[in-house]
Amino acid sequence: MKKYAQGEIEGLITCKKRIADPPRKEMKADRGSLRNDMQLESLDGKMGFAVFMRINERFPENFSIGLNFIPRDEPGSFCLLRYNGPHGEHINAPIEEDHPHFGYHIHNAKAELIEAGILPEKYAEITETYASYKEALFQFMKIINIQDGEQYFDNLGQDSLFKRGDVQ
């Protein structure tokens, strides 16, 4: 896999994106989870991304919303960002092996993990910025900078994510 600087990773997360293949209107039940996906691309069409949304059917607080980068010039993909609900103990090995945590957390890809051949988004930090799937999805969509999502995500509330001037 190509080496990425941390600034490049952050740029991939926050670059303006449009929806290339929209999510389904309703999540689909599959193997104990409600699931949905969508494909994104950068506004210039040069970069591809995939978003996955998962909610555990028995324990809805256990969810995952992630952004995968799909390089056009190399095979495969990798996760840049993942918002999770509580799902058990997480340890940030090999970075912080002595600090396990529980609760709502955000995984961010780290350049040093890519270079070491470790799952890029293994590192996670506890967050208090959301306490539900809906809140996490709202924040996630703001961070990943989708430009045309109002027709698919207008039900998130919170003053309409895509019609305010704070998403750039």
Secondary structure, DSSP 4 states (H G I P E B T S, - for coil): -----HHHHHHHHHS-EEEEEPPPSS-EEETTEEEEEEEEEETTS--EEEEEEEEESS-TT-EEEEEEEE-SSSSS-EEEEEEE---S-EEETTTEEEEEE-SSEEEE--HHHHHHTS-TT--EEE--S-SSHHHHHHHHHHHHTBSS-HHHHGGG-TT-TTTSTT--
